[in-house]
Amino acid sequence: MCEDKVKLGSVTSLVFAGTCIGLIVVSLVADNFGRKIGLIVCNIFALVGIMTCFLSVNIEMFGIGYLLIGFGLSPPQKVVPSILA
């Protein structure tokens, strides 16, 4: 898909950037609107990110999908333990 190794590495690291942003945002959403709503929002972002990666036509679109996947998949690690407790 991409011949440039630097660009490919940058796109791959967008998952971690999305995770960092998502952990901050999901804590605010979970505190203000409830944990269940926070999980639903995260799942919607993850689904949109997966579909964006699946339908991507260039590396930039793939990077946006990776960012959304990171935003959507890692924040439940912060919300779910508080639900189980």
N, C-alpha and C positions, 0 to 999 in steps of 0.2 A: 504494500500500500504506500509506503514512504521509503524513499531511498536515502534521505538525510537522517543520519543517526542522532544528531543533536535535536532536531525537530521531533523525532520519535520519542526520545527521552523526555523532552519537555512535555509532550502530550501525556506520557505515562505518569509523570509527576503531578498532573492536574488532579488525579484522584485524591492525593494527599491534601492538596489545596482545598478541594471541595469538602473533604472531611473536616478540616480545621474550621472552615466557614460554617459547615453544618452543625458542628458541635456547639458553636456559640448561638446560632439561630434556634436550634431545637430546644435548648434549655429555656430560652425566652418564650417560645411557643408553648412548651409543656407547662411552664409556670403560669402563664396567662390564660390558656385555653384548655388545659388538661393534657394528660399524657397520651390518652387514646387519640386525640386530635393530632398531637405531635407525631405519633407513629403513622397515622394515615397520610399526613403531609409528606413525611419522609418516603413512604412507599410510592406516592405519586411522583415525586421527583426522581426516584430510582427507576420507575417504569418509563418515564419520559426520557431519561438518560440512556436506558437500554435501547429504546426504540430509535433514539437519535444516532447511537453508534451503529445499530443495525442498518439504518437507512442512509448512513453518511456517504457522501460522494467525494469528499476531500478530507484532508488531515485536520483542518480547522474545525469542521463539523464533528469529526470524531473526538477532538479535544473537548469541545463543549459537552458532548455526551459523557465523556469521562469525568468532567467536572460535576455534572449532575449526578452521576452514579456515586461519586464520592460524597456528595452532599446528602444523598438519599440513603445510602446503605450503612454508614458508620454511626450516625447519631442514635439509632436505636440501642446501641451499646450503652448509651448514657441513660436512656429512658426506661428500658426494660428492667434493669435491676431494681429501680425504685417501684415498679409495678409488682414485682415478685416479693418485695420485702414486706 
